[in-house]
Amino acid sequence: MFNRLFRRTQSEYKFRMTPANIEIRVSSKETLLQATLDQGVPFPYNCRAGGCGECKCRLVEGKVKELTDKSYLLSAEELKENYILACQSIPKSDVVVEVTLAKGRPEHPIIEASGTIITLKPLTHDILRVKMGLDQPMAYTAGQYAEIILPAELKPGTGESRSYSFACAPGQDGRADQLDFFIRKVPGGAFTEWLFNQAKAGTKLNIRGPYGDFYLRPGTQPIICIAGGSGLAPVKALLEQAHQDKKSTRDVVFFFGARTQGDLYGLDEIEQIRHNWIGRFEFVPILSAEPENSTWQGRRGWITNHLQAVVGEQIAQHQAYLCGPPPMIDSCLEEFSRCSMDSSQIHFDKFLDRSHRV
């Protein structure tokens, strides 16, 4: 009886993925998805916050604690067949799931490095460029992201982190010992409030990565890029690496959505990409809340209002890359679906803040 009363909760479980028959160990305090990412298993995912459904898998054996409601993402049939979201499931026993693992994802070792802030440069009223130096190089593919672990003064001993995309392509060898991030201030967000108001050059932060399967896929078809807010970071990096790797022959239309002229940034760097690009490169900034009486002569409204006018009727023949806030991405996905674009040619990264997490 006393053994039952004082038995310790098991701290680690077996997690097996079929039909690949890969087995790893998972802590009782981490999600199934996080464990696979940390151990280099190519598990399918996108947002990691229960917002996209990419990490759904069928629970074959075992029990999990689900951190959020999955019914709004999964169909009635999937719920009946015991599908779960790996990013929102913590093991309560040994677990077996059925899932098709991702293929072709960049394979880089996940490392944890000590970083030092080199510069903090405001780009707009709510976006900060953070340049950090690392104590060891990190290999990554443009479009991926890293986790910045919160400083001890904010969350002592928790290891809690925030995810941010790399804002520049890595060096010629695919590695970098300096990293750039475009970080948007989240009102009331503990980390970004601290970063904008208290952090300074010389501040040290640990960084873990790389993660993510947002990267330029092979192909010859023209490309549509869509970015909003700090979503400019991975799109810019992706295009920079394409030029660096001598893959800039494909035509590109790059839409950048912002509220006002004051929210546009990185324009010199985009112009440099356009200048270096071998194929046709068209940059289209679109403002959704620019005052009517301003000097702005460009396009206004939402990106979806202008897609066909700029790209033409051949949208479905493109490959698409989207990064930014969920409403922007969702509306563009609906437009692509309406234009019969094959979903396999659409790649996106929704930028979710802590309000989207449990």
ZAGU-299988 format. One record per residue: x, z, y of N, C-alpha, C in turn; residue in one letter. Coordinates in steps of 0.02 Angstrom, whole numbers, plus 50000, padded with zeros to 5 digits. Layout:
BEGIN
XZYXZYXZYA/...
***
This chain:
BEGIN
500415000049940500005000050000500435000050063M/500945004550063501375004950122501774998450131F/501944995250075502294988850080501864983650115N/501214983750099500764979050131500684980650205R/500634987050221500524989050290501124987350335L/501724988050308502324987250349502724980950332F/502404976450294502744970250277502874966150340R/503474963450346503644959250403503324952350397R/503134949650453502884942850453503464938150438T/503354933250393503874928550376504084924650438Q/504734923950448504974920850510505104913450503S/505094910750442505264903850431504874901050371E/504674894750377504294891650323504584884750307Y/504404882150248504594875450229504074870550257K/504314864950282503874859750309504084853150278F/503624850350236503784844150201503334838550226R/503644832750239503284826850264503284821450210M/502684819250191502614813950142502334807750177T/502444801750151502784800050088503544799750093P/503834800950152504564800650159504914806150119A/504534811450102504794817050062505394820450097N/505314821450162505824825150201505594832350210I/506044837050198505864844150205506344847650252E/506074851450298506474855350344506214862550346I/506564866850381506344873750392506054874250463R/505504877950469505174878650534505064886050548V/505244888150608505124895050630504374896250638S/504164902350626503464904150635503274904650709S/503754903250754503624903550826503674896750860K/503784891450821503834884850851503344880050819E/503174874750855502714869850828503054865450777T/502654862350735502924857750685503314852050719L/503034849550774503364844050808504034846150837L/504064851850870504684854050900505234854850848Q/505044857350789505544858150736505814851450713A/505384846450707505624839850685506084836750738T/505914837550801506334834750854507024838050855L/507024844750849507654848350851508104846650792D/507794844450736508174843050676508254835650662Q/508094831550712508234824450708507774820350663G/507184822950648506694819250608506284814750654V/506224808250639505864803550684505104804150679P/504844809950696504124811150695503794807550754F/503234804150744502914800650800502634805550851P/502734804050915502464808350968502524804751034Y/502204807651084502274805051152502324810751201N/501744814151213501734818951268501954825951248C/501914827951186502084834551161501634840151187R/501074838351218500644843451249499914842851228A/499784839351173499094838651149498684833951191G/499004829351225498634824951269498584817651248G/498944815751194498954808651176498734807251104C/498834811951059498634810950989499134807150947G/499714805350975500204801550937500494805450878E/500504811950882500824815950829500324818350776C/499734815250773499244817350723499504816050652K/499344820450607499554819950538499044823550495C/499014821850431498514824950387498814830950352R/498504836650360498734842750328498534842650254L/499034842150211498914841550138498914848450105V/499394852650125499444859350097499654864150152E/499444870450145499664875650190499184877150247G/499394881950289498984884150345499384883850409K/499044882150464499364882050529498914885450580V/499224888050632498854890550690498844884950741K/498234882850761498164877350809498084880250879E/498504877950925498544880950992498004878351040L/497694872851023497194870051068496674866151029T/496124864651060495584860851028495814853551018D/495734851050957495944844250941495364839350937K/494754841950941494164837750928494074832150980S/494344833051041494254827951092494734822151082Y/495234822951038495724817651025495624814250958L/495374818050909495314815350841494594813450827L/494514808350785493844806050767493524810950718S/492874810250709492514814550662492794813750592A/492964807550575493254806250508493924809650500E/494344809250553495004812450550494944820050545E/494464822950580494354830150576494134832050506L/493694828050476493454829350408494024828950358K/494494824450370495054823550324495634828250338E/495524833150383495994838550396496624836250434N/496524831750482497084829850525497214835350577Y/497844836050595498054840850646498514837350695I/498644840650752499144838350800499774842450790L/500314839150770500934842750756501204846550816A/501074843850876501334847150937500954853450954C/500374854550922499964860350937499854864650876Q/500274863950825500194867550762500814871550745S/500714878050736501244882650717501124884750644I/501624884450601501514886050530501344893350518P/500874894450473500704901250450500874902050376K/501134896650345501354896550276501794890450267S/502034889250206502364882950193501854877350203D/502074871650230501604866450250501834859650223V/501344855650202501464848650183500984844250222V/501254839150256500824834450292500964827350269V/500484823050281500554815850268500604812350335E/501154808750346501274805550411501744799650402V/501634794450442502104788750443502614790050497T/503234790950477503764792550525503934786450567L/504174787750628504334782450675504954778650652A/504974772250670505554768050653505854765250717K/506514764650717506844761350773506974765850833G/506794772150830506904776650887507654777750896R/507884778350958508594779750970508814786150934P/509384785750903509644791550865510254794350900E/510154799950933510694803450966510684810750944H/511254813950936511244821050919510944825150975P/510514829850957510234834451007510724840151018I/510924840951080511414846151096511134850651150I/511404856551156511254860951213511894861851252E/511874859651315512464859751358512344864351417A/512894866951444512854870851505512914866051564S/512434866351610512434861951667512524865751732G/512814862351781512904865251848512614860451899T/512184863051942511884858851994512434856652042I/512484850052051512974847252098512654846152166I/512074842852167511714841752230510964842352219T/510614844252272509884844452274509674840252336L/509354834552325509194830052380508454828652382K/508104830652434507384829052440507294821452448P/506844818652408506684811552411506024810352447L/505544814852436504914814852472504744822152485T/504144823552510503964830452523503904834552459H/503814831152401503714834952340504124832352281D/504624828252294505064825852240505784827052260I/506154830152215506844832152228507304828652177L/507834825852202508344822952157508854828352141R/508914829852077509364835052054509924831852013V/510524832352038511114829752001511474835751970K/511604835151905511924840651869512534838151830M/513044842351829513634840951788513604845051725G/513824842151668513794845451603514484847451580L/514514852651539515154854751511515354850551451D/514894846151428515044841351374514584835351383Q/514814829251367514394823351378513774823551333P/513234820651358512624819951319512484812451309M/512404810451248512224803551233511464802851235A/511224797651267510504796451270510364789151283Y/509734787151274509514780451291509054780951351T/509134776451399508724776551459507984776551440A/507604780751474506894781751459506774788451425G/507294791351395507214797751361507234803551412Q/507174809651387507154815451431507534821251401Y/507654826351441507974832451419507544838451439A/507664844051407507344850251425507824854451466E/507594856651524507984861351565507714868351550I/508144872651525507934879351506507894883751568I/507334887251575507214891251635507754896651643L/507974897751705508484902851717508214909851700P/508674914251682508494920951659508084924751711A/508204923351775507844927151827507094925551828E/506904919751797506194917951795505864920251730L/506184918751674505914920451608506464923351565K/506654929651575507224932551539507144932151464P/507634928851432507674928851359507154924851323G/506734920951357506194917351323506414910551297T/506914907651329507114900951310506604895651330G/506114897551372505604892851393505924887251434E/505644881251428505964875451460505444870951493S/505694866151532505294860851562505634854251546R/505234849051536505504842551516505524837751575S/506094834351583506184829551637506564823451612Y/506334817551632506664811251611507304810151650S/507784807051616508404805051649508234799651701F/508504800251760508344795651815508854790051822A/509374790051781509884784751783510064782751712C/510294776651704510544774451639511194778251623A/511334779351558511974782551541512554777851555P/513154780251543513744776051554513784770451503G/514304766451509514384760651464514424762751391Q/514644768751377514694771051308514064774751285D/513534774551327512904777751309512914785251319G/513434787851351513494795051362513584796451437R/513444802651456513524804551526513694811951530A/514154813651575514284820751588513994822951655D/513644818151688513244819851747512554816751738Q/512044820751753511354818551743510964818951808L/510524814151819510074814151877509354815051852D/508974819051889508264819951874507874819351940F/507274816351937506804816551993506274821551974F/506244827152009505804832651989505264833752043I/504644833252020504074834252066503894841652071R/503764843852131503554850852142502834851852119K/502734856452073502064858152049501834864252088V/501304863652128501084869452167500954875552122P/501294881052138501214887052099501634887152036G/501994881752022502424881451963503044885751972G/503154890451927503704895151936504374891651941A/504504886851897505164883651898505264879251959F/504784874951974504894870352031504874874052097T/504484879352103504504883352165505204886352174E/505484888852119506164891652121506674886152137W/506594880352105507074874852114507074872452186L/506484871552215506434869052284506644874152336F/506534880552321506624885652373507234890152365N/507494890752304508034895552292508664892552261Q/508584887552219509174884752185509644881552236A/510274881152217510774878252262511344875352221K/511774871552253512354868752219512764874452189A/512974873452126513344878652091512924882652043G/512254882352050511814885852005511874882851934T/511904887151884511984884951815511314885151778K/511194879851738510594879351697510784876051631L/510524878551577510644875351512510164869551503N/510414864251471510034858151460510064856351385I/509484854551357509454852751286509144845751280R/509444841551238509164834951228509654830351193G/509504823851189508934820551219508334820251172P/507744819151202507134818251164506774811951190Y/506284809751151505844804551176505924797851142G/505364794151137505394787351109505144782151160D/505254783651224505124778851277505784775351292F/505834769051273506454765251284506274757851280Y/506704753651303506574746451304506604743651233L/506054740751211506024737551146506304730451150R/506554727951093506784721051094506204716151102P/506354710351127505834705351137506054700251189G/505654695051195505804689751244505234689051294T/504664692351281504094691551325504214695051392Q/503864692951445503944696251510503714703451507P/503924707351556503814714551556503394716551617I/502924721151606502574724551660502804731751660I/503084734151716503264741151724502784744351774C/502564750251758502114753951802502364761051808I/502474763351870502714770151881502304773451936A/502224779951931501894783751983502254790351993G/502364792352056502694798652070503384799052040G/503534804652006504194805551975504264801251912S/503734797751893503784793051837504234787251852G/504464786651914504954781551931505604782551892L/505774788851876506424790451846506564786451782A/506144787051730506314783551667506254776051673P/505794773551714505734766251722506354763451756V/506584766751808507184764551843507784764651795K/507854770051757508404770651709508374765151656A/507774763851632507674758651580507904751851605L/507714750151667507904743751696508654743351710L/508934748951732509654749151743510034747951679E/509804751151624510154750151561510064743151534Q/509484740051546509374733151524509884728551557A/509994729451622510504725351656511204726951629H/511334733351620511984735551596512134732551527Q/511614732051485511694729351417511594721751413D/511584718551472511514711251477510854708951445K/510314712651460509654710851434509164709951492K/509424707551548508994707051608508754699851620S/508674696051565508444689151572507674688551571T/507334693851550506604693651545506294694651614R/505754691151628505404691951692505074698851695D/505084701851754504814708551764504354708751825V/503774712051817503364714051874503344721651873V/503564724751927503634731951931503144734651983F/502624738151959502144741352004502354748652015F/502354750852077502504757752094501924760552135F/501554765252105500984768152139501164774552175G/500944775152238501064781152278500464782152324A/500434788052355499874789352400499984786052468R/500554787452499500694784952566501404782252570T/501574779252626502254776752635502774782352627Q/502584788352648503044794052642503184796052570G/502774793552523502864795152452503264789852416D/503454784452450503884779452420504604781752425L/504984780752373505694782752373506064778452322Y/506724778852323507134774952277507114767552290G/506894765452349506804758352363507474754552365L/507994757752389508644754452391508894753152319D/508794757952276509014757152206508604751852170E/507954751652184507534746352155507754739552180I/507914739152243508154732752271508804730652238E/509234735452223509864733852189509734731052119Q/509244734152084509054731552018508794724452025I/508354723352074508074716652084508624711552099R/509104713552140509654709052159510074707152098H/510174711952052510604710751994510234707351936N/509564707551938509174705151881509244697551874W/509324695151812509424688051800508754684251800I/508254687151767507594684051767507234685251832G/506604683151835506194684351895506024691751898R/506084694851957505944701951965505504702752027F/504894705152017504434706252074504264713652078E/504384716552136504234723652147503604724152190F/503104728052166502454728452199502274735852212V/502424738652270502194745352287501454745152308P/501074750052285500364750352301500194757452324I/499874757952383499724764552411498974765952407L/498814771852382498104773652370497794777552427S/498194780652471497914784852524498254783752591A/498524777952602498844776352666498314775652720E/498394778952779497904778352833497774770952851P/497154769452864496954762552878497294759752940E/497454763952988497744761553051498504761753051N/498814762352992499544762652989499844755652992S/500504755352992500854748952996500934745652927T/500694748852875500794746252807500454739452798W/500844734552776500584727752765500524726052691Q/500704730752648500684729452577500004730852545G/500004731252479499374732152442499144739352444R/498484740252441498174746852444497704747652385R/497564754052369497084755452316497434757852253G/497154755752196497424757852131497774751952098W/498254753452056498634748152023498164743551983I/497654746351951497204742251911496834737151953T/496754738452018496414733652062496844727352074N/497484727852058497944722452076498294719152016H/498204721951957498564719351899498464711851889L/497834709851885497704702751871497904698351930Q/497814700851991497984696852050498734695352052A/499134700052029499864699252031500124695751969V/499894698051911500154695551847499814689151825V/499174688351843498804682551820498414683951757G/498154678851727497734679551668498124680751603E/498784680551607499194681051546499454688151533Q/499074693051555499294700051546499444701551473I/499024699151428499094700751357499744698251327A/500084693651360500704690851334501314694851356Q/501204700451390501754704551415501884710651370H/502454713651382502614720251354502574725151412Q/502254730951402502134735551458502474742251448A/502724745051504503044751551505502754755551563Y/502454761351549502114765251600502354772451599L/502464775251658502654782351665502334785251727C/502044791151721501754794351779501174798951760G/500744800451808500194805151795499684802251747P/499374806551706498894804251656498324799851682P/497994801451739497454797051762497684789951775P/498264789151804498534782451817498644778751751M/498964782051704499104778751640498464777151603I/497994781851601497374780651564496994774651593D/496964774151659496604768551689496954761951674S/497614761951674497984755751658497904753951585C/497894758851541497794757451470497114754251458L/496614756651494495944753751488495944746451511E/496314745151565496344738351591496714733751541E/497254736251512497624732351463497184730851402F/496794735851381496344734851324495824729551341S/495564729851402495064724951423495354717951424R/496004717451437496334710951439496624708951371C/496444712851319496634711251249497384711651236S/497734716051273498444717051258498514721051193M/498954718851149499074722251086499374729151101D/499084734351072499314741151085500044742251064S/500284738251016500984738950994501474736751049S/501224733251100501654730951154501604735451216Q/501254741151209501164745751265501524752251250I/501964754251294502364760351284502304764551347H/502134770951339502014775051398502254782251388F/502344785551443502544792651444502124796051498D/501644800151476501224803751524501604809851549K/501634810551615501984816251645501484821951654F/501514826751608501054832451608501414838551635L/501094842251680501384848451703501084854251663D/501264860351680501044866051640500294866951638R/499924864051685499194864751685498894860951627S/499264856251597499014852451540499174855851474H/499564861251477499774864651415499364870951404R/499404873151341499034879251324499434885351344V/
***
